[in-house]
């Protein structure tokens, strides 16, 4: 995808945590098997994410990239006013709803 944005100096994350969860769903899925519910996947015993990395089922870069995106989302969120954060949440919800409707429509069309 190419985006032409004359005058735009910076891009940032606008969906934050939910988008990150979707982008790194395989990490969240593995995390459900961690021994501790509050596992941060660094050195905890019984961490399913670290086991998957050690076994080569999950590239270490995926976890590294997720952490980087989480830090960026936290910085972006911290720079926004409460009104901007609320607007970003409303926009993200609208995008998810439109995406879900599009997927449902295309799925229904494929059954015809």
Biopython code that builds the backbone (N, CA, C, O; Angstrom):
import numpy as np
from Bio.PDB.StructureBuilder import StructureBuilder

atoms = [
    (1, "UNK", "N", (0.842, -1.163, 0.000)),
    (1, "UNK", "CA", (0.000, 0.000, 0.000)),
    (1, "UNK", "C", (0.894, 1.235, 0.000)),
    (1, "UNK", "O", (1.878, 1.299, 0.738)),
    (2, "UNK", "N", (0.553, 2.197, -0.816)),
    (2, "UNK", "CA", (1.287, 3.454, -0.877)),
    (2, "UNK", "C", (0.364, 4.560, -0.389)),
    (2, "UNK", "O", (-0.791, 4.653, -0.803)),
    (3, "UNK", "N", (0.892, 5.395, 0.497)),
    (3, "UNK", "CA", (0.118, 6.512, 1.023)),
    (3, "UNK", "C", (0.855, 7.799, 0.694)),
    (3, "UNK", "O", (2.011, 7.972, 1.079)),
    (4, "UNK", "N", (0.192, 8.699, -0.016)),
    (4, "UNK", "CA", (0.771, 9.992, -0.355)),
    (4, "UNK", "C", (0.220, 11.025, 0.615)),
    (4, "UNK", "O", (-0.971, 11.334, 0.590)),
    (5, "UNK", "N", (1.078, 11.552, 1.461)),
    (5, "UNK", "CA", (0.620, 12.496, 2.481)),
    (5, "UNK", "C", (1.511, 13.733, 2.499)),
    (5, "UNK", "O", (2.361, 13.873, 3.378)),
    (6, "UNK", "N", (1.320, 14.641, 1.524)),
    (6, "UNK", "CA", (2.145, 15.858, 1.496)),
    (6, "UNK", "C", (1.995, 16.647, 2.796)),
    (6, "UNK", "O", (0.889, 16.838, 3.301)),
    (7, "UNK", "N", (3.107, 17.091, 3.313)),
    (7, "UNK", "CA", (3.086, 17.906, 4.518)),
    (7, "UNK", "C", (3.041, 17.116, 5.813)),
    (7, "UNK", "O", (3.204, 17.694, 6.888)),
    (8, "UNK", "N", (2.824, 15.820, 5.739)),
    (8, "UNK", "CA", (2.769, 14.996, 6.945)),
    (8, "UNK", "C", (4.194, 14.725, 7.398)),
    (8, "UNK", "O", (5.017, 14.239, 6.622)),
    (9, "UNK", "N", (4.479, 15.034, 8.637)),
    (9, "UNK", "CA", (5.833, 14.873, 9.148)),
    (9, "UNK", "C", (6.016, 13.594, 9.965)),
    (9, "UNK", "O", (7.126, 13.073, 10.075)),
    (10, "UNK", "N", (4.941, 13.103, 10.525)),
    (10, "UNK", "CA", (5.078, 11.969, 11.429)),
    (10, "UNK", "C", (3.824, 11.104, 11.398)),
    (10, "UNK", "O", (2.708, 11.608, 11.269)),
    (11, "UNK", "N", (4.022, 9.822, 11.515)),
    (11, "UNK", "CA", (2.926, 8.877, 11.651)),
    (11, "UNK", "C", (3.034, 8.229, 13.016)),
    (11, "UNK", "O", (4.133, 8.015, 13.528)),
    (12, "UNK", "N", (1.906, 7.923, 13.593)),
    (12, "UNK", "CA", (1.902, 7.255, 14.888)),
    (12, "UNK", "C", (0.786, 6.242, 14.941)),
    (12, "UNK", "O", (-0.046, 6.161, 14.037)),
    (13, "UNK", "N", (0.777, 5.477, 16.003)),
    (13, "UNK", "CA", (-0.278, 4.490, 16.198)),
    (13, "UNK", "C", (-1.529, 5.197, 16.683)),
    (13, "UNK", "O", (-1.452, 6.083, 17.535)),
    (14, "UNK", "N", (-2.675, 4.818, 16.151)),
    (14, "UNK", "CA", (-3.909, 5.452, 16.606)),
    (14, "UNK", "C", (-4.873, 4.449, 17.190)),
    (14, "UNK", "O", (-5.833, 4.851, 17.847)),
    (15, "UNK", "N", (-4.667, 3.172, 16.986)),
    (15, "UNK", "CA", (-5.566, 2.194, 17.578)),
    (15, "UNK", "C", (-5.019, 1.618, 18.873)),
    (15, "UNK", "O", (-5.784, 1.137, 19.708)),
    (16, "UNK", "N", (-3.729, 1.661, 19.046)),
    (16, "UNK", "CA", (-3.146, 1.210, 20.297)),
    (16, "UNK", "C", (-3.270, -0.270, 20.565)),
    (16, "UNK", "O", (-3.078, -1.097, 19.673)),
    (17, "UNK", "N", (-3.598, -0.600, 21.815)),
    (17, "UNK", "CA", (-3.569, -1.975, 22.299)),
    (17, "UNK", "C", (-4.365, -2.980, 21.512)),
    (17, "UNK", "O", (-3.882, -4.083, 21.260)),
    (18, "UNK", "N", (-5.568, -2.633, 21.116)),
    (18, "UNK", "CA", (-6.398, -3.599, 20.394)),
    (18, "UNK", "C", (-5.784, -3.974, 19.053)),
    (18, "UNK", "O", (-5.793, -5.143, 18.670)),
    (19, "UNK", "N", (-5.256, -2.996, 18.345)),
    (19, "UNK", "CA", (-4.625, -3.279, 17.056)),
    (19, "UNK", "C", (-3.364, -4.111, 17.241)),
    (19, "UNK", "O", (-3.065, -4.994, 16.437)),
    (20, "UNK", "N", (-2.635, -3.824, 18.299)),
    (20, "UNK", "CA", (-1.424, -4.598, 18.585)),
    (20, "UNK", "C", (-1.796, -6.044, 18.906)),
    (20, "UNK", "O", (-1.137, -6.978, 18.449)),
    (21, "UNK", "N", (-2.850, -6.222, 19.690)),
    (21, "UNK", "CA", (-3.301, -7.579, 20.008)),
    (21, "UNK", "C", (-3.654, -8.346, 18.738)),
    (21, "UNK", "O", (-3.319, -9.523, 18.607)),
    (22, "UNK", "N", (-4.324, -7.687, 17.813)),
    (22, "UNK", "CA", (-4.697, -8.341, 16.552)),
    (22, "UNK", "C", (-3.464, -8.659, 15.712)),
    (22, "UNK", "O", (-3.375, -9.733, 15.117)),
    (23, "UNK", "N", (-2.525, -7.739, 15.665)),
    (23, "UNK", "CA", (-1.329, -7.932, 14.835)),
    (23, "UNK", "C", (-0.425, -9.037, 15.376)),
    (23, "UNK", "O", (0.288, -9.691, 14.615)),
    (24, "UNK", "N", (-0.459, -9.239, 16.674)),
    (24, "UNK", "CA", (0.404, -10.240, 17.302)),
    (24, "UNK", "C", (-0.442, -11.312, 17.998)),
    (24, "UNK", "O", (-0.129, -11.735, 19.112)),
    (25, "UNK", "N", (-1.499, -11.739, 17.340)),
    (25, "UNK", "CA", (-2.449, -12.696, 17.924)),
    (25, "UNK", "C", (-1.783, -13.999, 18.343)),
    (25, "UNK", "O", (-2.194, -14.611, 19.329)),
    (26, "UNK", "N", (-0.764, -14.433, 17.613)),
    (26, "UNK", "CA", (-0.122, -15.707, 17.958)),
    (26, "UNK", "C", (0.571, -15.627, 19.319)),
    (26, "UNK", "O", (0.662, -16.632, 20.023)),
    (27, "UNK", "N", (1.052, -14.457, 19.692)),
    (27, "UNK", "CA", (1.677, -14.300, 21.007)),
    (27, "UNK", "C", (0.605, -14.380, 22.097)),
    (27, "UNK", "O", (0.800, -15.039, 23.118)),
    (28, "UNK", "N", (-0.519, -13.708, 21.876)),
    (28, "UNK", "CA", (-1.614, -13.775, 22.850)),
    (28, "UNK", "C", (-2.127, -15.201, 23.005)),
    (28, "UNK", "O", (-2.456, -15.635, 24.110)),
    (29, "UNK", "N", (-2.193, -15.923, 21.897)),
    (29, "UNK", "CA", (-2.659, -17.310, 21.961)),
    (29, "UNK", "C", (-1.698, -18.171, 22.780)),
    (29, "UNK", "O", (-2.127, -18.975, 23.607)),
    (30, "UNK", "N", (-0.410, -17.999, 22.546)),
    (30, "UNK", "CA", (0.581, -18.742, 23.327)),
    (30, "UNK", "C", (0.514, -18.355, 24.804)),
    (30, "UNK", "O", (0.658, -19.206, 25.682)),
    (31, "UNK", "N", (0.295, -17.072, 25.071)),
    (31, "UNK", "CA", (0.288, -16.559, 26.448)),
    (31, "UNK", "C", (-0.808, -17.188, 27.296)),
    (31, "UNK", "O", (-0.703, -17.222, 28.522)),
    (32, "UNK", "N", (-1.852, -17.684, 26.657)),
    (32, "UNK", "CA", (-2.918, -18.335, 27.438)),
    (32, "UNK", "C", (-2.418, -19.616, 28.102)),
    (32, "UNK", "O", (-3.047, -20.117, 29.034)),
    (33, "UNK", "N", (-1.294, -20.146, 27.628)),
    (33, "UNK", "CA", (-0.730, -21.373, 28.206)),
    (33, "UNK", "C", (0.397, -21.094, 29.199)),
    (33, "UNK", "O", (0.999, -22.029, 29.729)),
    (34, "UNK", "N", (0.687, -19.818, 29.454)),
    (34, "UNK", "CA", (1.721, -19.490, 30.436)),
    (34, "UNK", "C", (1.258, -19.907, 31.830)),
    (34, "UNK", "O", (0.063, -19.887, 32.125)),
    (35, "UNK", "N", (2.193, -20.279, 32.669)),
    (35, "UNK", "CA", (1.870, -20.718, 34.024)),
    (35, "UNK", "C", (1.203, -19.596, 34.823)),
    (35, "UNK", "O", (0.269, -19.849, 35.584)),
    (36, "UNK", "N", (1.675, -18.365, 34.654)),
    (36, "UNK", "CA", (1.154, -17.239, 35.410)),
    (36, "UNK", "C", (0.354, -16.312, 34.510)),
    (36, "UNK", "O", (0.780, -15.997, 33.399)),
    (37, "UNK", "N", (-0.803, -15.878, 34.986)),
    (37, "UNK", "CA", (-1.680, -15.007, 34.200)),
    (37, "UNK", "C", (-1.040, -13.643, 33.931)),
    (37, "UNK", "O", (-1.352, -13.008, 32.923)),
    (38, "UNK", "N", (-0.160, -13.187, 34.806)),
    (38, "UNK", "CA", (0.479, -11.883, 34.627)),
    (38, "UNK", "C", (1.887, -12.002, 34.038)),
    (38, "UNK", "O", (2.725, -11.124, 34.239)),
    (39, "UNK", "N", (2.135, -13.068, 33.327)),
    (39, "UNK", "CA", (3.438, -13.320, 32.704)),
    (39, "UNK", "C", (3.769, -12.201, 31.711)),
    (39, "UNK", "O", (2.933, -11.821, 30.891)),
    (40, "UNK", "N", (4.992, -11.679, 31.794)),
    (40, "UNK", "CA", (5.417, -10.627, 30.861)),
    (40, "UNK", "C", (6.402, -11.172, 29.822)),
    (40, "UNK", "O", (6.959, -10.417, 29.025)),
    (41, "UNK", "N", (6.604, -12.479, 29.841)),
    (41, "UNK", "CA", (7.401, -13.177, 28.822)),
    (41, "UNK", "C", (8.852, -12.693, 28.781)),
    (41, "UNK", "O", (9.411, -12.424, 27.718)),
    (42, "UNK", "N", (9.437, -12.593, 29.972)),
    (42, "UNK", "CA", (10.845, -12.196, 30.044)),
    (42, "UNK", "C", (11.704, -13.311, 30.620)),
    (42, "UNK", "O", (12.692, -13.713, 30.005)),
    (43, "UNK", "N", (11.341, -13.810, 31.789)),
    (43, "UNK", "CA", (12.151, -14.856, 32.432)),
    (43, "UNK", "C", (11.335, -15.720, 33.382)),
    (43, "UNK", "O", (11.895, -16.485, 34.167)),
    (44, "UNK", "N", (10.012, -15.599, 33.314)),
    (44, "UNK", "CA", (9.158, -16.344, 34.228)),
    (44, "UNK", "C", (9.195, -17.846, 33.916)),
    (44, "UNK", "O", (9.227, -18.246, 32.753)),
    (45, "UNK", "N", (9.190, -18.668, 34.971)),
    (45, "UNK", "CA", (9.120, -20.117, 34.736)),
    (45, "UNK", "C", (7.737, -20.470, 34.184)),
    (45, "UNK", "O", (6.723, -19.918, 34.613)),
    (46, "UNK", "N", (7.717, -21.385, 33.240)),
    (46, "UNK", "CA", (6.446, -21.815, 32.669)),
    (46, "UNK", "C", (5.887, -20.862, 31.628)),
    (46, "UNK", "O", (4.690, -20.893, 31.339)),
    (47, "UNK", "N", (6.736, -20.016, 31.062)),
    (47, "UNK", "CA", (6.278, -19.068, 30.040)),
    (47, "UNK", "C", (6.200, -19.783, 28.689)),
    (47, "UNK", "O", (7.218, -20.192, 28.131)),
    (48, "UNK", "N", (4.985, -19.925, 28.178)),
    (48, "UNK", "CA", (4.773, -20.620, 26.904)),
    (48, "UNK", "C", (5.342, -19.839, 25.728)),
    (48, "UNK", "O", (5.740, -20.435, 24.727)),
    (49, "UNK", "N", (5.386, -18.524, 25.833)),
    (49, "UNK", "CA", (5.934, -17.693, 24.749)),
    (49, "UNK", "C", (7.436, -17.930, 24.631)),
    (49, "UNK", "O", (7.957, -18.108, 23.530)),
    (50, "UNK", "N", (8.128, -17.932, 25.767)),
    (50, "UNK", "CA", (9.572, -18.170, 25.735)),
    (50, "UNK", "C", (9.902, -19.587, 25.291)),
    (50, "UNK", "O", (10.903, -19.810, 24.610)),
    (51, "UNK", "N", (9.065, -20.544, 25.673)),
    (51, "UNK", "CA", (9.267, -21.928, 25.217)),
    (51, "UNK", "C", (9.129, -21.986, 23.694)),
    (51, "UNK", "O", (9.938, -22.624, 23.019)),
    (52, "UNK", "N", (8.102, -21.316, 23.152)),
    (52, "UNK", "CA", (7.899, -21.312, 21.695)),
    (52, "UNK", "C", (9.077, -20.659, 20.983)),
    (52, "UNK", "O", (9.474, -21.109, 19.908)),
    (53, "UNK", "N", (9.638, -19.609, 21.566)),
    (53, "UNK", "CA", (10.822, -18.968, 20.974)),
    (53, "UNK", "C", (11.998, -19.933, 21.009)),
    (53, "UNK", "O", (12.713, -20.089, 20.019)),
    (54, "UNK", "N", (12.194, -20.576, 22.150)),
    (54, "UNK", "CA", (13.293, -21.534, 22.292)),
    (54, "UNK", "C", (13.194, -22.712, 21.342)),
    (54, "UNK", "O", (14.210, -23.234, 20.884)),
    (55, "UNK", "N", (11.971, -23.133, 21.046)),
    (55, "UNK", "CA", (11.749, -24.260, 20.130)),
    (55, "UNK", "C", (11.717, -23.828, 18.669)),
    (55, "UNK", "O", (11.617, -24.669, 17.775)),
    (56, "UNK", "N", (11.801, -22.533, 18.423)),
    (56, "UNK", "CA", (11.791, -22.043, 17.046)),
    (56, "UNK", "C", (10.405, -21.916, 16.429)),
    (56, "UNK", "O", (10.288, -21.693, 15.224)),
    (57, "UNK", "N", (9.347, -22.055, 17.235)),
    (57, "UNK", "CA", (7.985, -21.922, 16.716)),
    (57, "UNK", "C", (7.548, -20.464, 16.626)),
    (57, "UNK", "O", (6.601, -20.141, 15.909)),
    (58, "UNK", "N", (8.232, -19.590, 17.347)),
    (58, "UNK", "CA", (7.937, -18.157, 17.324)),
    (58, "UNK", "C", (9.258, -17.406, 17.210)),
    (58, "UNK", "O", (10.128, -17.564, 18.067)),
    (59, "UNK", "N", (9.423, -16.599, 16.176)),
    (59, "UNK", "CA", (10.668, -15.829, 16.063)),
    (59, "UNK", "C", (10.793, -14.811, 17.203)),
    (59, "UNK", "O", (9.829, -14.118, 17.528)),
    (60, "UNK", "N", (11.955, -14.729, 17.794)),
    (60, "UNK", "CA", (12.206, -13.774, 18.881)),
    (60, "UNK", "C", (11.871, -12.350, 18.439)),
    (60, "UNK", "O", (11.442, -11.529, 19.250)),
    (61, "UNK", "N", (12.066, -12.060, 17.151)),
    (61, "UNK", "CA", (11.775, -10.727, 16.623)),
    (61, "UNK", "C", (10.300, -10.359, 16.778)),
    (61, "UNK", "O", (9.979, -9.183, 16.950)),
    (62, "UNK", "N", (9.400, -11.338, 16.719)),
    (62, "UNK", "CA", (7.965, -11.043, 16.867)),
    (62, "UNK", "C", (7.689, -10.455, 18.254)),
    (62, "UNK", "O", (6.971, -9.462, 18.370)),
    (63, "UNK", "N", (8.248, -11.054, 19.298)),
    (63, "UNK", "CA", (8.062, -10.535, 20.648)),
    (63, "UNK", "C", (8.741, -9.177, 20.790)),
    (63, "UNK", "O", (8.190, -8.266, 21.409)),
    (64, "UNK", "N", (9.919, -9.042, 20.227)),
    (64, "UNK", "CA", (10.643, -7.766, 20.269)),
    (64, "UNK", "C", (9.832, -6.668, 19.569)),
    (64, "UNK", "O", (9.726, -5.552, 20.077)),
    (65, "UNK", "N", (9.265, -6.989, 18.411)),
    (65, "UNK", "CA", (8.474, -6.004, 17.675)),
    (65, "UNK", "C", (7.194, -5.639, 18.420)),
    (65, "UNK", "O", (6.776, -4.481, 18.413)),
    (66, "UNK", "N", (6.577, -6.620, 19.058)),
    (66, "UNK", "CA", (5.368, -6.326, 19.837)),
    (66, "UNK", "C", (5.684, -5.354, 20.963)),
    (66, "UNK", "O", (4.947, -4.394, 21.186)),
    (67, "UNK", "N", (6.763, -5.599, 21.661)),
    (67, "UNK", "CA", (7.141, -4.703, 22.764)),
    (67, "UNK", "C", (7.423, -3.294, 22.245)),
    (67, "UNK", "O", (7.059, -2.307, 22.884)),
    (68, "UNK", "N", (8.065, -3.207, 21.099)),
    (68, "UNK", "CA", (8.352, -1.897, 20.506)),
    (68, "UNK", "C", (7.046, -1.167, 20.172)),
    (68, "UNK", "O", (6.916, 0.026, 20.445)),
    (69, "UNK", "N", (6.085, -1.878, 19.586)),
    (69, "UNK", "CA", (4.800, -1.271, 19.246)),
    (69, "UNK", "C", (4.048, -0.850, 20.508)),
    (69, "UNK", "O", (3.406, 0.200, 20.517)),
    (70, "UNK", "N", (4.117, -1.648, 21.567)),
    (70, "UNK", "CA", (3.454, -1.287, 22.822)),
    (70, "UNK", "C", (4.053, -0.016, 23.420)),
    (70, "UNK", "O", (3.326, 0.835, 23.932)),
    (71, "UNK", "N", (5.382, 0.110, 23.355)),
    (71, "UNK", "CA", (6.025, 1.329, 23.862)),
    (71, "UNK", "C", (5.593, 2.546, 23.046)),
    (71, "UNK", "O", (5.306, 3.602, 23.608)),
    (72, "UNK", "N", (5.548, 2.397, 21.724)),
    (72, "UNK", "CA", (5.130, 3.499, 20.853)),
    (72, "UNK", "C", (3.675, 3.883, 21.130)),
    (72, "UNK", "O", (3.346, 5.069, 21.178)),
    (73, "UNK", "N", (2.812, 2.897, 21.309)),
    (73, "UNK", "CA", (1.401, 3.175, 21.602)),
    (73, "UNK", "C", (1.270, 3.915, 22.931)),
    (73, "UNK", "O", (0.458, 4.832, 23.052)),
    (74, "UNK", "N", (2.059, 3.525, 23.921)),
    (74, "UNK", "CA", (2.005, 4.186, 25.227)),
    (74, "UNK", "C", (2.475, 5.642, 25.113)),
    (74, "UNK", "O", (1.889, 6.537, 25.721)),
    (75, "UNK", "N", (3.530, 5.870, 24.335)),
    (75, "UNK", "CA", (4.013, 7.251, 24.143)),
    (75, "UNK", "C", (2.970, 8.087, 23.420)),
    (75, "UNK", "O", (2.700, 9.223, 23.810)),
    (76, "UNK", "N", (2.381, 7.527, 22.367)),
    (76, "UNK", "CA", (1.366, 8.243, 21.599)),
    (76, "UNK", "C", (0.167, 8.565, 22.481)),
    (76, "UNK", "O", (-0.347, 9.684, 22.457)),
    (77, "UNK", "N", (-0.271, 7.598, 23.248)),
    (77, "UNK", "CA", (-1.434, 7.791, 24.118)),
    (77, "UNK", "C", (-1.150, 8.856, 25.165)),
    (77, "UNK", "O", (-2.035, 9.638, 25.513)),
    (78, "UNK", "N", (0.070, 8.892, 25.663)),
    (78, "UNK", "CA", (0.433, 9.872, 26.684)),
    (78, "UNK", "C", (0.455, 11.303, 26.171)),
    (78, "UNK", "O", (0.313, 12.239, 26.958)),
    (79, "UNK", "N", (0.631, 11.492, 24.865)),
    (79, "UNK", "CA", (0.683, 12.838, 24.289)),
    (79, "UNK", "C", (-0.698, 13.369, 23.942)),
    (79, "UNK", "O", (-0.834, 14.550, 23.621)),
    (80, "UNK", "N", (-1.717, 12.536, 23.996)),
    (80, "UNK", "CA", (-3.055, 12.955, 23.603)),
    (80, "UNK", "C", (-3.841, 13.496, 24.791)),
    (80, "UNK", "O", (-3.641, 13.087, 25.935)),
    (81, "UNK", "N", (-4.731, 14.419, 24.489)),
    (81, "UNK", "CA", (-5.647, 14.914, 25.512)),
    (81, "UNK", "C", (-6.736, 13.862, 25.730)),
    (81, "UNK", "O", (-6.904, 12.979, 24.889)),
    (82, "UNK", "N", (-7.477, 13.935, 26.836)),
    (82, "UNK", "CA", (-8.573, 12.980, 27.053)),
    (82, "UNK", "C", (-9.582, 12.981, 25.904)),
    (82, "UNK", "O", (-10.084, 11.923, 25.525)),
    (83, "UNK", "N", (-9.882, 14.149, 25.351)),
    (83, "UNK", "CA", (-10.839, 14.220, 24.236)),
    (83, "UNK", "C", (-10.280, 13.527, 23.000)),
    (83, "UNK", "O", (-11.018, 12.850, 22.284)),
    (84, "UNK", "N", (-8.995, 13.686, 22.745)),
    (84, "UNK", "CA", (-8.369, 13.022, 21.589)),
    (84, "UNK", "C", (-8.355, 11.512, 21.780)),
    (84, "UNK", "O", (-8.574, 10.764, 20.827)),
    (85, "UNK", "N", (-8.099, 11.060, 23.000)),
    (85, "UNK", "CA", (-8.102, 9.617, 23.266)),
    (85, "UNK", "C", (-9.496, 9.034, 23.057)),
    (85, "UNK", "O", (-9.648, 7.953, 22.489)),
    (86, "UNK", "N", (-10.509, 9.758, 23.523)),
    (86, "UNK", "CA", (-11.891, 9.283, 23.342)),
    (86, "UNK", "C", (-12.242, 9.234, 21.863)),
    (86, "UNK", "O", (-12.876, 8.280, 21.411)),
    (87, "UNK", "N", (-11.843, 10.239, 21.110)),
    (87, "UNK", "CA", (-12.113, 10.262, 19.665)),
    (87, "UNK", "C", (-11.392, 9.110, 18.964)),
    (87, "UNK", "O", (-11.956, 8.477, 18.071)),
    (88, "UNK", "N", (-10.159, 8.838, 19.362)),
    (88, "UNK", "CA", (-9.411, 7.726, 18.758)),
    (88, "UNK", "C", (-10.100, 6.396, 19.036)),
    (88, "UNK", "O", (-10.153, 5.532, 18.161)),
    (89, "UNK", "N", (-10.632, 6.223, 20.252)),
    (89, "UNK", "CA", (-11.349, 4.981, 20.576)),
    (89, "UNK", "C", (-12.619, 4.852, 19.743)),
    (89, "UNK", "O", (-12.931, 3.769, 19.249)),
    (90, "UNK", "N", (-13.364, 5.971, 19.581)),
    (90, "UNK", "CA", (-14.581, 5.930, 18.763)),
    (90, "UNK", "C", (-14.244, 5.597, 17.313)),
    (90, "UNK", "O", (-14.950, 4.816, 16.675)),
    (91, "UNK", "N", (-13.172, 6.184, 16.792)),
    (91, "UNK", "CA", (-12.772, 5.924, 15.413)),
    (91, "UNK", "C", (-12.352, 4.466, 15.245)),
    (91, "UNK", "O", (-12.734, 3.822, 14.267)),
    (92, "UNK", "N", (-11.574, 3.941, 16.183)),
    (92, "UNK", "CA", (-11.133, 2.540, 16.111)),
    (92, "UNK", "C", (-12.332, 1.601, 16.135)),
    (92, "UNK", "O", (-12.363, 0.612, 15.403)),
    (93, "UNK", "N", (-13.322, 1.908, 16.976)),
    (93, "UNK", "CA", (-14.525, 1.080, 17.042)),
    (93, "UNK", "C", (-15.278, 1.125, 15.717)),
    (93, "UNK", "O", (-15.765, 0.099, 15.242)),
    (94, "UNK", "N", (-15.374, 2.306, 15.124)),
    (94, "UNK", "CA", (-16.056, 2.443, 13.841)),
    (94, "UNK", "C", (-15.344, 1.608, 12.763)),
    (94, "UNK", "O", (-15.996, 0.922, 11.977)),
    (95, "UNK", "N", (-14.011, 1.670, 12.733)),
    (95, "UNK", "CA", (-13.242, 0.904, 11.748)),
    (95, "UNK", "C", (-13.460, -0.589, 11.953)),
    (95, "UNK", "O", (-13.641, -1.325, 10.984)),
    (96, "UNK", "N", (-13.445, -1.047, 13.213)),
    (96, "UNK", "CA", (-13.677, -2.474, 13.483)),
    (96, "UNK", "C", (-15.068, -2.895, 13.021)),
    (96, "UNK", "O", (-15.230, -3.964, 12.431)),
    (97, "UNK", "N", (-16.070, -2.060, 13.286)),
    (97, "UNK", "CA", (-17.436, -2.383, 12.869)),
    (97, "UNK", "C", (-17.556, -2.456, 11.350)),
    (97, "UNK", "O", (-18.186, -3.367, 10.812)),
    (98, "UNK", "N", (-16.949, -1.495, 10.667)),
    (98, "UNK", "CA", (-16.989, -1.507, 9.199)),
    (98, "UNK", "C", (-16.269, -2.745, 8.671)),
    (98, "UNK", "O", (-16.745, -3.396, 7.741)),
    (99, "UNK", "N", (-15.128, -3.065, 9.264)),
    (99, "UNK", "CA", (-14.378, -4.250, 8.835)),
    (99, "UNK", "C", (-15.195, -5.512, 9.049)),
    (99, "UNK", "O", (-15.232, -6.385, 8.181)),
    (100, "UNK", "N", (-15.849, -5.616, 10.199)),
    (100, "UNK", "CA", (-16.662, -6.799, 10.490)),
    (100, "UNK", "C", (-17.832, -6.906, 9.514)),
    (100, "UNK", "O", (-18.160, -7.996, 9.047)),
    (101, "UNK", "N", (-18.462, -5.760, 9.208)),
    (101, "UNK", "CA", (-19.576, -5.769, 8.256)),
    (101, "UNK", "C", (-19.096, -6.178, 6.863)),
    (101, "UNK", "O", (-19.776, -6.935, 6.171)),
    (102, "UNK", "N", (-17.937, -5.684, 6.453)),
    (102, "UNK", "CA", (-17.388, -6.031, 5.143)),
    (102, "UNK", "C", (-17.072, -7.514, 5.065)),
    (102, "UNK", "O", (-17.370, -8.167, 4.065)),
    (103, "UNK", "N", (-16.474, -8.040, 6.109)),
    (103, "UNK", "CA", (-16.136, -9.467, 6.140)),
    (103, "UNK", "C", (-17.413, -10.299, 6.078)),
    (103, "UNK", "O", (-17.485, -11.276, 5.332)),
    (104, "UNK", "N", (-18.420, -9.911, 6.860)),
    (104, "UNK", "CA", (-19.687, -10.657, 6.863)),
    (104, "UNK", "C", (-20.348, -10.602, 5.488)),
    (104, "UNK", "O", (-20.872, -11.609, 5.012)),
    (105, "UNK", "N", (-20.325, -9.441, 4.855)),
    (105, "UNK", "CA", (-20.943, -9.296, 3.536)),
    (105, "UNK", "C", (-20.208, -10.149, 2.503)),
    (105, "UNK", "O", (-20.841, -10.839, 1.704)),
    (106, "UNK", "N", (-18.890, -10.106, 2.516)),
    (106, "UNK", "CA", (-18.112, -10.899, 1.561)),
    (106, "UNK", "C", (-18.298, -12.388, 1.807)),
    (106, "UNK", "O", (-18.347, -13.179, 0.866)),
    (107, "UNK", "N", (-18.400, -12.763, 3.075)),
    (107, "UNK", "CA", (-18.632, -14.165, 3.399)),
    (107, "UNK", "C", (-19.991, -14.612, 2.876)),
    (107, "UNK", "O", (-20.120, -15.701, 2.317)),
    (108, "UNK", "N", (-21.003, -13.768, 3.059)),
    (108, "UNK", "CA", (-22.347, -14.091, 2.575)),
    (108, "UNK", "C", (-22.360, -14.176, 1.052)),
    (108, "UNK", "O", (-23.035, -15.037, 0.486)),
    (109, "UNK", "N", (-21.626, -13.296, 0.389)),
    (109, "UNK", "CA", (-21.563, -13.307, -1.075)),
    (109, "UNK", "C", (-20.882, -14.570, -1.589)),
    (109, "UNK", "O", (-21.236, -15.087, -2.648)),
    (110, "UNK", "N", (-19.909, -15.059, -0.839)),
    (110, "UNK", "CA", (-19.184, -16.245, -1.290)),
    (110, "UNK", "C", (-20.052, -17.508, -1.209)),
    (110, "UNK", "O", (-19.755, -18.502, -1.871)),
    (111, "UNK", "N", (-21.123, -17.478, -0.402)),
    (111, "UNK", "CA", (-22.012, -18.618, -0.268)),
    (111, "UNK", "C", (-23.068, -18.648, -1.365)),
    (111, "UNK", "O", (-23.769, -19.648, -1.523)),
    (112, "UNK", "N", (-23.184, -17.587, -2.108)),
    (112, "UNK", "CA", (-24.209, -17.528, -3.164)),
    (112, "UNK", "C", (-23.824, -18.360, -4.347)),
    (112, "UNK", "O", (-24.568, -18.426, -5.325)),
]
sb = StructureBuilder()
sb.init_structure("model")
sb.init_model(0)
sb.init_chain("A")
sb.init_seg("    ")
for serial, (resi, resn, name, xyz) in enumerate(atoms, 1):
    if name == "N":
        sb.init_residue(resn, " ", resi, " ")
    sb.init_atom(name, np.array(xyz, "f"), 0.0, 1.0, " ", f" {name:<3s}", serial, name[0])
structure = sb.get_structure()
